[in-house]
C-alpha cells in the first residue's frame, strides 16, 4: 500500500499523454537519479551493512530501467537531452532532518515517497495511455516502483521503530502534497 496522502488529478494525465516525449525524458532522468541516490545513501551511511544488498539491487534495477526508457526514446526518435530539475526532489530534501539518527530515516522515507508517487502515476499511465507499447512499459515500471517503495519503507523500519516510521512517513506525505500543489502544471512524473 502506497503512503501517499493525495491522488493525481486527471489534468496531470491529460498533460502526460499530450507530452509523452517530455514524460519519457523526465523518467529517464528520474531512473538515473534513483540509481545514483541509492549509491549515495550507501556512501553516506557506510556503518549500516543492512543497507548494502538491498540498495545495490535497487541501484542495478534503476539503471536497467534507465536503459529501458532510453530504448523507448530511441525507437521514437527522441533525444534525451538535459533537463532543468522540477524542484520536487529538492523541496522534499529540505524537509529532511539533519541530525542522527533522524537523518537516515528521513533519507529513506523521502526516497519511499518519490517511488510511491512514481508508482501511482505509472499506474494511471498504464491504464489510460493510448500507446499500447507504452502502457506495457508503464505497467512494468509501476511494479518496480512499488517494490522500491516497499524496500525503502522496510529499510526505514530497520533503523527506527515501526510507529515512528509510520508517523514520520505520514508527516512527509502531507508535506509532499503541498509541494505538488504548489508546482507549475508541467508534464513531469513529479510535478
Residue pairs with C-beta under 8 A, 6 or more apart in sequence:
2 116
2 119
2 120
2 146
2 149
3 112
3 113
3 116
3 149
3 153
3 169
3 170
3 173
4 113
4 116
4 117
4 120
4 173
4 176
4 177
5 170
5 173
5 174
5 176
5 177
6 176
6 177
6 180
6 181
7 120
8 120
8 121
8 124
11 185
12 121
12 124
12 185
13 124
13 125
13 128
15 185
15 186
15 187
16 23
16 121
16 124
16 125
16 129
16 187
17 125
17 128
17 129
17 130
18 187
19 187
20 129
20 131
20 134
21 73
21 76
21 78
22 186
22 187
22 188
23 125
23 187
23 188
23 189
24 69
24 72
24 73
24 76
24 78
25 73
25 78
25 80
25 81
25 83
26 83
26 86
26 187
26 188
26 189
26 190
27 69
27 118
27 141
27 189
28 66
28 69
28 70
28 73
28 80
29 80
29 83
30 118
30 189
30 190
31 62
31 63
31 65
31 66
31 69
32 62
32 63
32 66
33 89
34 58
34 59
34 62
34 111
34 114
34 115
34 148
35 58
35 59
35 60
35 62
35 63
35 66
36 59
37 111
38 55
38 56
38 58
38 59
38 62
38 111
39 55
39 59
41 51
41 55
41 107
41 108
41 111
42 51
42 52
42 55
42 56
44 107
45 51
45 104
45 107
48 104
48 159
50 155
50 158
51 155
54 151
54 154
54 155
55 155
58 148
58 151
61 144
61 148
62 148
65 141
65 144
68 137
68 140
68 141
69 137
70 80
72 133
72 134
72 137
73 79
73 80
86 183
86 186
86 188
86 190
86 191
87 183
88 114
88 179
88 180
88 183
88 188
88 190
88 191
89 114
89 190
91 179
92 110
92 113
92 114
92 172
92 175
92 176
92 179
93 110
95 106
95 110
95 172
95 175
96 103
96 106
96 107
96 110
97 103
97 105
97 106
101 159
101 160
104 159
105 156
105 159
105 160
105 164
105 165
105 168
106 168
106 172
108 152
108 153
108 155
108 156
108 159
109 152
109 153
109 156
109 165
109 168
109 169
109 172
110 172
111 148
111 152
112 149
112 152
112 153
112 156
112 169
113 169
113 172
113 173
113 176
114 190
115 145
115 146
115 148
115 149
115 152
116 145
116 149
117 176
117 180
117 189
117 190
118 141
118 142
118 145
118 189
118 190
119 142
119 145
119 146
119 149
121 189
122 138
122 139
122 141
122 142
122 145
123 138
123 142
125 134
125 135
125 138
126 135
126 136
126 138
126 139
126 142
127 135
129 135
129 138
153 165
153 169
156 165
156 169
157 165
160 168
180 190
180 191
183 191
184 191
185 191
